[in-house]
């Protein structure tokens, strides 16, 4: 195993050396330098956003052509057939290089919907969509939440009515990330309104260019529109685009949700993790002449402790994967802590910068940090709200009585 990992790491470095420059040092800035490490949180103008998406697709295609596009995927669908440990090792190595941010592809489509298609779709649907997604040709979105079904996802009301070998979908979805860029969406629908709510749901893959699909952007307080409403009006979907059994969509949803929490809960090694690292935050204090502020230093120390705890929790999950097991509640706890740590880091930055956080001067530590402050509340909601995650941990880990539900 050790030799295999060394060979894989050498292969990854050879690939990256040939296709990308080394990443700049993000942990030792000085006041007045430009900084794009918070681009993950930035709200880009439409043209710049399209360019960002295209760069992500181009880099994913280069990865795929060189055997790093889907490291854990089955070989028959374009994957390498390797372990999650190989995937984590590659991510760690790639973080040392200056490459395009592929979050628009990987967080939802490749991290959550791809594994769901692999588990529940018919073979010809897998052959159609999986290679395209992991090659960067297709982006996927998650059509789950509705105006009346957010944390209580089983209350979805979007209807799917069977007509011969097709289904007709009508309803509204909301908070749909990357819908404006997507070619396919995974939708939960109500197919039996008389059944208990968890048992009357069916999942479908919806081509986003199908007649009757309308995407409307939702403007956020960051100034961007990363989320969307999606309206489905008499959208006809072939039965072979159904995932799982009729009225068995809750099982499909759980597959997606478990991958979602693992994806969101992962600490990450890219620009966001670097920007919120203790090194970067302490550099911010030096750049803003707040290093002697004992209260801020105490808060930084507390944040460091929690960040280390989250890292060790992820390491525990990694050891479980190495042993061939499936992580237990670690990912749910990690997801919960990750959102809280990011929020505390954003508040720490706002106190360190003071009025400068609202400046748009191009100086290091301004403007991008304000967008971070405005964007972090979403991280405490997506992938399961903090309240829902605490209920899950209380009931399934601590064995506390279940919450009373109507």
GUMI-909687 format. One record per residue (C-alpha): z, x, y. Coordinates in nm, 2 decimals. Layout:
BEGIN
pz = Z	px = X	py = Y .
...
***
This chain:
BEGIN
pz = 0.00	px = 0.00	py = 0.00 .
pz = 0.09	px = 0.28	py = 0.24 .
pz = -0.24	px = 0.47	py = 0.17 .
pz = -0.43	px = 0.14	py = 0.21 .
pz = -0.27	px = 0.08	py = 0.55 .
pz = -0.34	px = 0.44	py = 0.66 .
pz = -0.71	px = 0.40	py = 0.56 .
pz = -0.73	px = 0.07	py = 0.74 .
pz = -0.57	px = 0.20	py = 1.05 .
pz = -0.81	px = 0.50	py = 1.06 .
pz = -1.10	px = 0.26	py = 1.02 .
pz = -0.98	px = 0.04	py = 1.30 .
pz = -0.93	px = 0.33	py = 1.53 .
pz = -1.28	px = 0.47	py = 1.45 .
pz = -1.43	px = 0.13	py = 1.53 .
pz = -1.23	px = 0.09	py = 1.86 .
pz = -1.30	px = 0.45	py = 1.97 .
pz = -1.67	px = 0.37	py = 1.93 .
pz = -1.67	px = 0.04	py = 2.12 .
pz = -1.39	px = 0.04	py = 2.38 .
pz = -1.22	px = 0.27	py = 2.62 .
pz = -0.84	px = 0.33	py = 2.60 .
pz = -0.63	px = 0.08	py = 2.80 .
pz = -0.49	px = 0.18	py = 3.13 .
pz = -0.11	px = 0.24	py = 3.16 .
pz = 0.03	px = -0.09	py = 3.25 .
pz = 0.39	px = 0.01	py = 3.26 .
pz = 0.41	px = 0.26	py = 3.55 .
pz = 0.25	px = 0.10	py = 3.86 .
pz = 0.31	px = 0.19	py = 4.22 .
pz = 0.32	px = -0.05	py = 4.51 .
pz = -0.03	px = -0.11	py = 4.64 .
pz = -0.22	px = -0.07	py = 4.31 .
pz = -0.43	px = -0.36	py = 4.18 .
pz = -0.31	px = -0.52	py = 3.86 .
pz = -0.50	px = -0.75	py = 3.63 .
pz = -0.25	px = -0.76	py = 3.34 .
pz = -0.15	px = -1.12	py = 3.42 .
pz = -0.51	px = -1.24	py = 3.39 .
pz = -0.40	px = -1.45	py = 3.09 .
pz = -0.21	px = -1.68	py = 3.33 .
pz = -0.47	px = -1.67	py = 3.61 .
pz = -0.67	px = -1.98	py = 3.72 .
pz = -1.02	px = -1.84	py = 3.76 .
pz = -1.31	px = -2.00	py = 3.96 .
pz = -1.55	px = -2.18	py = 3.73 .
pz = -1.82	px = -1.91	py = 3.73 .
pz = -1.56	px = -1.64	py = 3.67 .
pz = -1.41	px = -1.85	py = 3.39 .
pz = -1.75	px = -1.88	py = 3.22 .
pz = -1.79	px = -1.51	py = 3.24 .
pz = -1.44	px = -1.46	py = 3.09 .
pz = -1.53	px = -1.69	py = 2.80 .
pz = -1.86	px = -1.51	py = 2.74 .
pz = -1.69	px = -1.17	py = 2.74 .
pz = -1.44	px = -1.30	py = 2.48 .
pz = -1.73	px = -1.43	py = 2.26 .
pz = -1.92	px = -1.11	py = 2.29 .
pz = -1.62	px = -0.90	py = 2.19 .
pz = -1.54	px = -1.14	py = 1.90 .
pz = -1.90	px = -1.09	py = 1.78 .
pz = -1.86	px = -0.71	py = 1.79 .
pz = -1.54	px = -0.74	py = 1.59 .
pz = -1.70	px = -0.97	py = 1.33 .
pz = -2.01	px = -0.75	py = 1.29 .
pz = -1.78	px = -0.45	py = 1.22 .
pz = -1.54	px = -0.63	py = 0.98 .
pz = -1.25	px = -0.71	py = 1.21 .
pz = -1.34	px = -1.07	py = 1.32 .
pz = -1.14	px = -1.24	py = 1.05 .
pz = -0.93	px = -0.99	py = 0.87 .
pz = -0.74	px = -1.24	py = 0.65 .
pz = -1.03	px = -1.47	py = 0.59 .
pz = -1.21	px = -1.53	py = 0.25 .
pz = -1.50	px = -1.30	py = 0.20 .
pz = -1.74	px = -1.59	py = 0.13 .
pz = -1.68	px = -1.72	py = 0.49 .
pz = -1.72	px = -1.38	py = 0.66 .
pz = -1.36	px = -1.26	py = 0.63 .
pz = -1.22	px = -0.93	py = 0.49 .
pz = -0.99	px = -1.09	py = 0.24 .
pz = -0.70	px = -0.87	py = 0.35 .
pz = -0.33	px = -0.95	py = 0.42 .
pz = -0.16	px = -1.08	py = 0.74 .
pz = 0.00	px = -0.73	py = 0.76 .
pz = -0.35	px = -0.58	py = 0.80 .
pz = -0.41	px = -0.84	py = 1.08 .
pz = -0.09	px = -0.75	py = 1.26 .
pz = -0.17	px = -0.38	py = 1.23 .
pz = -0.51	px = -0.42	py = 1.38 .
pz = -0.37	px = -0.62	py = 1.67 .
pz = -0.12	px = -0.35	py = 1.74 .
pz = -0.39	px = -0.08	py = 1.74 .
pz = -0.63	px = -0.29	py = 1.95 .
pz = -0.36	px = -0.34	py = 2.22 .
pz = -0.41	px = 0.03	py = 2.30 .
pz = -0.77	px = -0.03	py = 2.41 .
pz = -0.92	px = -0.21	py = 2.71 .
pz = -1.10	px = -0.50	py = 2.54 .
pz = -1.18	px = -0.85	py = 2.64 .
pz = -0.90	px = -1.11	py = 2.61 .
pz = -1.00	px = -1.34	py = 2.33 .
pz = -0.72	px = -1.59	py = 2.37 .
pz = -0.96	px = -1.86	py = 2.46 .
pz = -1.10	px = -1.83	py = 2.11 .
pz = -0.81	px = -1.71	py = 1.90 .
pz = -0.50	px = -1.90	py = 2.01 .
pz = -0.62	px = -2.25	py = 1.92 .
pz = -0.95	px = -2.22	py = 1.73 .
pz = -0.90	px = -1.91	py = 1.52 .
pz = -0.52	px = -1.92	py = 1.50 .
pz = -0.48	px = -2.29	py = 1.42 .
pz = -0.79	px = -2.50	py = 1.36 .
pz = -0.97	px = -2.24	py = 1.15 .
pz = -0.69	px = -2.22	py = 0.89 .
pz = -0.68	px = -2.61	py = 0.89 .
pz = -1.06	px = -2.63	py = 0.82 .
pz = -1.02	px = -2.37	py = 0.54 .
pz = -0.74	px = -2.58	py = 0.38 .
pz = -0.89	px = -2.93	py = 0.41 .
pz = -1.26	px = -2.94	py = 0.49 .
pz = -1.54	px = -2.99	py = 0.24 .
pz = -1.72	px = -2.67	py = 0.13 .
pz = -2.04	px = -2.72	py = 0.33 .
pz = -1.83	px = -2.79	py = 0.64 .
pz = -1.64	px = -2.47	py = 0.59 .
pz = -1.97	px = -2.28	py = 0.55 .
pz = -2.10	px = -2.45	py = 0.87 .
pz = -1.81	px = -2.39	py = 1.11 .
pz = -1.59	px = -2.10	py = 0.98 .
pz = -1.84	px = -1.82	py = 1.02 .
pz = -1.95	px = -1.96	py = 1.35 .
pz = -1.60	px = -1.97	py = 1.49 .
pz = -1.49	px = -1.63	py = 1.37 .
pz = -1.82	px = -1.48	py = 1.49 .
pz = -1.76	px = -1.62	py = 1.84 .
pz = -2.04	px = -1.86	py = 1.83 .
pz = -1.82	px = -2.18	py = 1.83 .
pz = -1.50	px = -2.26	py = 2.01 .
pz = -1.26	px = -2.52	py = 1.88 .
pz = -1.01	px = -2.75	py = 2.05 .
pz = -0.72	px = -2.96	py = 1.93 .
pz = -0.75	px = -3.34	py = 2.00 .
pz = -0.40	px = -3.43	py = 1.91 .
pz = -0.19	px = -3.54	py = 2.21 .
pz = -0.24	px = -3.88	py = 2.38 .
pz = -0.08	px = -4.04	py = 2.69 .
pz = 0.15	px = -4.22	py = 2.45 .
pz = 0.18	px = -3.96	py = 2.18 .
pz = 0.30	px = -3.62	py = 2.28 .
pz = 0.61	px = -3.50	py = 2.12 .
pz = 0.60	px = -3.81	py = 1.89 .
pz = 0.26	px = -3.71	py = 1.76 .
pz = 0.26	px = -3.97	py = 1.48 .
pz = 0.23	px = -4.24	py = 1.74 .
pz = -0.15	px = -4.16	py = 1.80 .
pz = -0.34	px = -4.47	py = 1.89 .
pz = -0.70	px = -4.34	py = 1.89 .
pz = -0.88	px = -4.57	py = 1.64 .
pz = -1.13	px = -4.47	py = 1.37 .
pz = -1.31	px = -4.76	py = 1.20 .
pz = -1.53	px = -4.70	py = 0.90 .
pz = -1.89	px = -4.82	py = 0.91 .
pz = -2.07	px = -4.72	py = 0.59 .
pz = -2.08	px = -4.34	py = 0.57 .
pz = -1.97	px = -4.30	py = 0.93 .
pz = -1.66	px = -4.36	py = 1.13 .
pz = -1.65	px = -4.49	py = 1.49 .
pz = -1.38	px = -4.33	py = 1.71 .
pz = -1.24	px = -4.49	py = 2.03 .
pz = -0.95	px = -4.35	py = 2.23 .
pz = -0.81	px = -4.10	py = 2.48 .
pz = -0.67	px = -3.75	py = 2.42 .
pz = -0.49	px = -3.54	py = 2.68 .
pz = -0.36	px = -3.19	py = 2.75 .
pz = -0.66	px = -3.05	py = 2.55 .
pz = -0.69	px = -2.68	py = 2.62 .
pz = -1.04	px = -2.52	py = 2.62 .
pz = -1.21	px = -2.86	py = 2.56 .
pz = -1.46	px = -2.78	py = 2.84 .
pz = -1.58	px = -2.47	py = 2.64 .
pz = -1.56	px = -2.62	py = 2.28 .
pz = -1.83	px = -2.71	py = 2.03 .
pz = -1.59	px = -2.88	py = 1.79 .
pz = -1.26	px = -3.06	py = 1.81 .
pz = -1.00	px = -3.15	py = 1.55 .
pz = -0.89	px = -3.51	py = 1.62 .
pz = -0.61	px = -3.72	py = 1.48 .
pz = -0.69	px = -4.09	py = 1.46 .
pz = -0.53	px = -4.42	py = 1.35 .
pz = -0.71	px = -4.56	py = 1.05 .
pz = -0.45	px = -4.81	py = 0.92 .
pz = -0.25	px = -4.97	py = 1.20 .
pz = -0.03	px = -5.16	py = 0.95 .
pz = 0.09	px = -4.86	py = 0.76 .
pz = 0.40	px = -4.66	py = 0.86 .
pz = 0.29	px = -4.44	py = 1.15 .
pz = 0.29	px = -4.12	py = 0.95 .
pz = 0.08	px = -4.27	py = 0.67 .
pz = -0.20	px = -4.44	py = 0.87 .
pz = -0.35	px = -4.13	py = 1.03 .
pz = -0.68	px = -3.96	py = 0.94 .
pz = -0.81	px = -3.63	py = 1.07 .
pz = -1.18	px = -3.56	py = 1.17 .
pz = -1.38	px = -3.28	py = 1.31 .
pz = -1.56	px = -3.41	py = 1.62 .
pz = -1.87	px = -3.23	py = 1.76 .
pz = -1.79	px = -3.21	py = 2.13 .
pz = -2.16	px = -3.28	py = 2.22 .
pz = -2.16	px = -3.60	py = 2.03 .
pz = -2.26	px = -3.91	py = 2.23 .
pz = -1.95	px = -4.08	py = 2.37 .
pz = -1.74	px = -3.76	py = 2.41 .
pz = -1.64	px = -3.71	py = 2.77 .
pz = -1.43	px = -3.42	py = 2.90 .
pz = -1.24	px = -3.45	py = 3.23 .
pz = -1.04	px = -3.15	py = 3.37 .
pz = -0.68	px = -3.19	py = 3.47 .
pz = -0.59	px = -3.00	py = 3.79 .
pz = -0.26	px = -2.80	py = 3.75 .
pz = -0.02	px = -2.67	py = 4.01 .
pz = -0.16	px = -2.32	py = 3.95 .
pz = -0.48	px = -2.45	py = 4.11 .
pz = -0.67	px = -2.42	py = 3.78 .
pz = -0.78	px = -2.67	py = 3.52 .
pz = -0.70	px = -2.52	py = 3.18 .
pz = -0.62	px = -2.86	py = 3.03 .
pz = -0.84	px = -3.17	py = 3.00 .
pz = -0.85	px = -3.54	py = 2.92 .
pz = -1.10	px = -3.62	py = 2.64 .
pz = -1.23	px = -3.98	py = 2.62 .
pz = -1.39	px = -4.09	py = 2.29 .
pz = -1.61	px = -4.40	py = 2.33 .
pz = -1.79	px = -4.53	py = 2.02 .
pz = -1.82	px = -4.18	py = 1.88 .
pz = -1.99	px = -4.18	py = 1.54 .
pz = -1.86	px = -3.92	py = 1.30 .
pz = -2.00	px = -3.87	py = 0.95 .
pz = -1.75	px = -3.91	py = 0.67 .
pz = -1.81	px = -3.55	py = 0.55 .
pz = -1.64	px = -3.44	py = 0.88 .
pz = -1.32	px = -3.60	py = 0.76 .
pz = -1.04	px = -3.35	py = 0.68 .
pz = -0.83	px = -3.44	py = 0.39 .
pz = -0.78	px = -3.80	py = 0.25 .
pz = -0.82	px = -4.12	py = 0.44 .
pz = -0.47	px = -4.20	py = 0.58 .
pz = -0.36	px = -3.85	py = 0.48 .
pz = -0.41	px = -3.69	py = 0.82 .
pz = -0.04	px = -3.62	py = 0.87 .
pz = -0.07	px = -3.35	py = 0.60 .
pz = -0.36	px = -3.20	py = 0.79 .
pz = -0.17	px = -3.22	py = 1.12 .
pz = 0.13	px = -3.03	py = 0.96 .
pz = -0.11	px = -2.75	py = 0.86 .
pz = -0.23	px = -2.72	py = 1.21 .
pz = 0.12	px = -2.74	py = 1.37 .
pz = 0.27	px = -2.48	py = 1.14 .
pz = -0.01	px = -2.24	py = 1.24 .
pz = 0.04	px = -2.34	py = 1.60 .
pz = 0.41	px = -2.25	py = 1.60 .
pz = 0.33	px = -1.92	py = 1.42 .
pz = 0.06	px = -1.84	py = 1.68 .
pz = 0.26	px = -1.93	py = 1.99 .
pz = 0.58	px = -1.78	py = 1.85 .
pz = 0.43	px = -1.44	py = 1.78 .
pz = 0.55	px = -1.19	py = 2.04 .
pz = 0.20	px = -1.06	py = 2.10 .
pz = 0.09	px = -0.71	py = 2.19 .
pz = -0.17	px = -0.77	py = 2.46 .
pz = -0.16	px = -0.78	py = 2.84 .
pz = 0.10	px = -1.06	py = 2.86 .
pz = 0.35	px = -0.87	py = 2.64 .
pz = 0.29	px = -0.56	py = 2.84 .
pz = 0.33	px = -0.73	py = 3.18 .
pz = 0.67	px = -0.88	py = 3.07 .
pz = 0.80	px = -0.57	py = 2.89 .
pz = 1.12	px = -0.42	py = 3.02 .
pz = 0.93	px = -0.11	py = 3.13 .
pz = 0.70	px = -0.32	py = 3.35 .
pz = 0.98	px = -0.53	py = 3.49 .
pz = 1.19	px = -0.22	py = 3.57 .
pz = 0.88	px = -0.07	py = 3.74 .
pz = 0.86	px = -0.39	py = 3.94 .
pz = 1.22	px = -0.34	py = 4.06 .
pz = 1.14	px = 0.02	py = 4.17 .
pz = 0.82	px = -0.09	py = 4.34 .
pz = 1.01	px = -0.36	py = 4.54 .
pz = 1.31	px = -0.14	py = 4.62 .
pz = 1.55	px = -0.37	py = 4.42 .
pz = 1.66	px = -0.12	py = 4.16 .
pz = 2.01	px = -0.09	py = 4.31 .
pz = 2.06	px = -0.47	py = 4.29 .
pz = 2.33	px = -0.49	py = 4.02 .
pz = 2.28	px = -0.86	py = 3.96 .
pz = 1.91	px = -0.81	py = 3.89 .
pz = 1.98	px = -0.52	py = 3.67 .
pz = 2.23	px = -0.72	py = 3.47 .
pz = 1.97	px = -1.00	py = 3.43 .
pz = 1.71	px = -0.75	py = 3.31 .
pz = 1.96	px = -0.61	py = 3.05 .
pz = 2.02	px = -0.97	py = 2.92 .
pz = 1.64	px = -1.03	py = 2.90 .
pz = 1.60	px = -0.70	py = 2.72 .
pz = 1.86	px = -0.80	py = 2.46 .
pz = 1.68	px = -1.14	py = 2.39 .
pz = 1.34	px = -0.97	py = 2.38 .
pz = 1.47	px = -0.73	py = 2.12 .
pz = 1.62	px = -1.02	py = 1.92 .
pz = 1.29	px = -1.19	py = 1.92 .
pz = 1.11	px = -0.88	py = 1.81 .
pz = 1.35	px = -0.82	py = 1.52 .
pz = 1.30	px = -1.18	py = 1.42 .
pz = 0.93	px = -1.13	py = 1.41 .
pz = 0.99	px = -0.81	py = 1.21 .
pz = 1.18	px = -1.02	py = 0.96 .
pz = 0.89	px = -1.25	py = 0.92 .
pz = 0.66	px = -0.95	py = 0.88 .
pz = 0.88	px = -0.81	py = 0.60 .
pz = 0.86	px = -1.15	py = 0.43 .
pz = 0.48	px = -1.14	py = 0.45 .
pz = 0.47	px = -0.78	py = 0.31 .
pz = 0.67	px = -0.90	py = 0.01 .
pz = 0.41	px = -1.18	py = -0.05 .
pz = 0.64	px = -1.46	py = 0.07 .
pz = 0.61	px = -1.73	py = 0.34 .
pz = 0.83	px = -1.70	py = 0.65 .
pz = 1.09	px = -1.98	py = 0.68 .
pz = 1.24	px = -2.09	py = 1.01 .
pz = 1.18	px = -1.76	py = 1.18 .
pz = 0.86	px = -1.87	py = 1.35 .
pz = 1.02	px = -2.19	py = 1.50 .
pz = 1.31	px = -1.98	py = 1.64 .
pz = 1.07	px = -1.72	py = 1.76 .
pz = 0.86	px = -1.98	py = 1.94 .
pz = 1.16	px = -2.12	py = 2.11 .
pz = 1.29	px = -1.78	py = 2.22 .
pz = 0.94	px = -1.67	py = 2.34 .
pz = 0.90	px = -1.96	py = 2.58 .
pz = 1.25	px = -1.91	py = 2.71 .
pz = 1.21	px = -1.54	py = 2.75 .
pz = 0.89	px = -1.58	py = 2.95 .
pz = 1.05	px = -1.84	py = 3.17 .
pz = 1.35	px = -1.62	py = 3.25 .
pz = 1.11	px = -1.32	py = 3.31 .
pz = 0.91	px = -1.53	py = 3.56 .
pz = 1.23	px = -1.63	py = 3.75 .
pz = 1.35	px = -1.27	py = 3.74 .
pz = 1.02	px = -1.16	py = 3.90 .
pz = 1.04	px = -1.43	py = 4.17 .
pz = 1.38	px = -1.30	py = 4.27 .
pz = 1.27	px = -0.94	py = 4.27 .
pz = 0.97	px = -1.01	py = 4.48 .
pz = 1.13	px = -1.27	py = 4.71 .
pz = 0.88	px = -1.40	py = 4.97 .
pz = 0.61	px = -1.15	py = 4.86 .
pz = 0.55	px = -1.37	py = 4.55 .
pz = 0.34	px = -1.61	py = 4.76 .
pz = 0.13	px = -1.33	py = 4.90 .
pz = -0.24	px = -1.28	py = 4.81 .
pz = -0.28	px = -0.93	py = 4.95 .
pz = -0.43	px = -0.76	py = 4.64 .
pz = -0.12	px = -0.55	py = 4.61 .
pz = 0.05	px = -0.50	py = 4.27 .
pz = 0.30	px = -0.76	py = 4.19 .
pz = 0.17	px = -1.03	py = 4.42 .
pz = -0.02	px = -1.35	py = 4.35 .
pz = -0.07	px = -1.30	py = 3.98 .
pz = 0.31	px = -1.32	py = 3.94 .
pz = 0.32	px = -1.65	py = 4.13 .
pz = 0.06	px = -1.79	py = 3.89 .
pz = 0.29	px = -1.68	py = 3.61 .
pz = 0.58	px = -1.86	py = 3.76 .
pz = 0.38	px = -2.18	py = 3.78 .
pz = 0.22	px = -2.14	py = 3.44 .
pz = 0.53	px = -2.06	py = 3.22 .
pz = 0.66	px = -2.42	py = 3.20 .
pz = 0.37	px = -2.50	py = 2.98 .
pz = 0.49	px = -2.24	py = 2.73 .
pz = 0.80	px = -2.44	py = 2.68 .
pz = 0.60	px = -2.75	py = 2.59 .
pz = 0.29	px = -2.64	py = 2.40 .
pz = 0.33	px = -2.59	py = 2.03 .
pz = 0.62	px = -2.83	py = 2.02 .
pz = 0.86	px = -2.89	py = 2.31 .
pz = 1.19	px = -2.71	py = 2.31 .
pz = 1.37	px = -3.04	py = 2.24 .
pz = 1.16	px = -3.10	py = 1.94 .
pz = 1.20	px = -2.75	py = 1.81 .
pz = 1.58	px = -2.77	py = 1.85 .
pz = 1.58	px = -3.10	py = 1.66 .
pz = 1.37	px = -2.94	py = 1.37 .
pz = 1.61	px = -2.64	py = 1.35 .
pz = 1.92	px = -2.86	py = 1.37 .
pz = 1.80	px = -3.09	py = 1.09 .
pz = 1.62	px = -2.86	py = 0.86 .
pz = 1.81	px = -2.53	py = 0.90 .
pz = 2.16	px = -2.64	py = 1.01 .
pz = 2.16	px = -2.96	py = 0.80 .
pz = 2.28	px = -3.18	py = 1.09 .
pz = 2.22	px = -3.55	py = 1.08 .
pz = 1.87	px = -3.67	py = 1.18 .
pz = 1.81	px = -3.80	py = 1.52 .
pz = 1.81	px = -4.18	py = 1.54 .
pz = 1.44	px = -4.29	py = 1.56 .
pz = 1.31	px = -4.64	py = 1.63 .
***
